[in-house]
């Protein structure tokens, strides 16, 4: 039994489920259908091929990063400022309920991800394309200046990064802001 692969895990799961729930009767085939030959694939244009390769590379990197992510220690950190949500959600005749407050550092990550149209997982992973690195540097800078977290705490929350990476990102974004002004 090989549980290291997804296929092995899913076959093991289906075997256990069949043992516990009882086997399902096999579907009967009324008539045999001869499968049609698949249409030959069209060759991809060079730009489409590059996009497909980049997407595949990005998904592999995201899977590796997701496997490496560890949660930051809640006990070691100090309380974070919370974002106030002014919208009230109510259902008919029921009490008004507020959604749970979102920590400010998470809201900053989501804001930058939405504005730059970058998946949050790419920002948390080791993905090193230029626009992702620049967005990550902006996140480091904003968390440092708006939340007041230490470089180490920012690194833990942003995918267990080293504090020197966070320092570099903050400086880089500060230089970018100074160049604009």
N, C-alpha and C positions, 0 to 999 in steps of 0.2 A: 504494500500500500504506500503510494507516494503522495503525501499531503503537501509537498513543497510547491506544487504547481496548482494553478487554478483549476485545470481540468481534473487533476487528481482529487482535489477537495470537493468539486461539484459531483463527481461520480461517487465518492464516498458518502456525501450527503444524500444523494438520491437513493443509494443502497440502504442507508440507515432508515430513511423515510419509508421506503418500500417495506422493510422489515417491521417497522412500528405500525404503519397504517394499513398494511396488507397490500398485496400486489394488485395493480390495476389490470383488468383484462386487456389483452392486446386488441387493437382496432382491426376489424375485419376489412379486407379489401374486396369490394364487389367485382371490380374489373381491373385488369392490368392496363396501366397507361404507359405508353412508350414515351420516355422523355425526349423532348426535342433537343437538337444540338444547340449549345449556347452560341450566341453571336460572337464573332471574333472581336476582341477588344481593339479599340482604335489607339494608335500610338499617341502618347501625350506630347503636347508642345513643350519646349524646354522650360518656359516659365511655369507651366503647370507642374512639370516634374520637380522643379526646384521648390515650389510651394508644398507639394506633397511630401517631399523629403524633409522640409523644415517642420511641417506639422507632425510628422512621425518622430522627428528628433525632439520636438517640444513635448510630445506626449510621453516619450521615454524619460526625459529629464523630469517632468512633473511627477511621474510615478516614483522615480528614485527619490525626489525631494519629499514626497508625501510619506515614503517609508522612513525617512530620516527625521521627520518632524517629531519633536517631543514637546509636551505641554510645559509651559513655564510653571515653576513652583509657586503655588498660591500662598503657601505659608511664609515664604521668604520675602515676599513683596509687600510693599505698603499699599494702602487703599488708593485706588485710582479715582480721579474726578469722573463723575458720571454726566452723561449728556441728558438734558431735560427734554422730554418729548411733550409737546403741547397738544398734540392731537389726541382726542378721546375716541375710543372705540366703544360703541354701545350696541347691544342688540335690542330688539323690540321688547319694551317692558322690563328689561333687566338693568342691573347696575352698570355704571360706567366703569370700564376697566382700562387701565393704562398698560401698554406693553412694557416688558421689563426694560430698565434703562440699559443703554449700550455704553460700554466704556469709551471714553473719548479717543483713545489710541486706535481702537477698532474702527471708529467712525472715520478717522483720518485715512486709514488704509482703504476703506471702501470708497471714500470720496475720490481719492487719487486714482484708484483702479477704474472707477466709472468714467472719470474725466478723460483719462488716457486710453480707455478701452483696452485694458490689460486684465486678464483673469487674476484674481487674488492669489491663486495657487502659484502663478508665475512670479508674483512679487515675493512670495514666501520661499520659493525654491532657489536653486543655484543658477537659474536662468540668467545668461549674461549678454543678452542683446542690448544694444546701446540705449534704446528708449526705455527698456525695463530697468536698467541700472540707474538711469536718470530719475525715473519715477520713485524707485526705492530710496535714492538719496534724498528726494524731497520728503518722503515719509519720515526718514530718520530725523531730518531737520525740524519738521513740524512737530513730531512727537517730543523731541528734546525741548523745543521752545514753548509749546502750548501745554504739554502735560508735565514737564519738569522731571521726566524720568532720567535715570542715569544711563550712560552708554551701555553698561552691562545689561540692565533691565530691558532696554530697547532691543538689544541683540537677542536676548532670550525670547522675546515676544515675536520677533521677526524671523523665526526659523533657526534659532540657536546659532546666531552669528557671533563672531568675535567682536569685542568692543572696539578694536582698532578699525574694523570694517565700518562700524557705525560712525566713528570719528571721521574717517575719510569721507563718508557720504555727506555728513553734516558740513564739513569744510567745502566740499565740492559744490554743494547746493548754495552755500553762502557766497562762494565766488561767482556762481551763476547769477545770483540776485544782485551782487555788487556790479557785475558787468552790465546788467540791464539798466541800472540807475545812473 
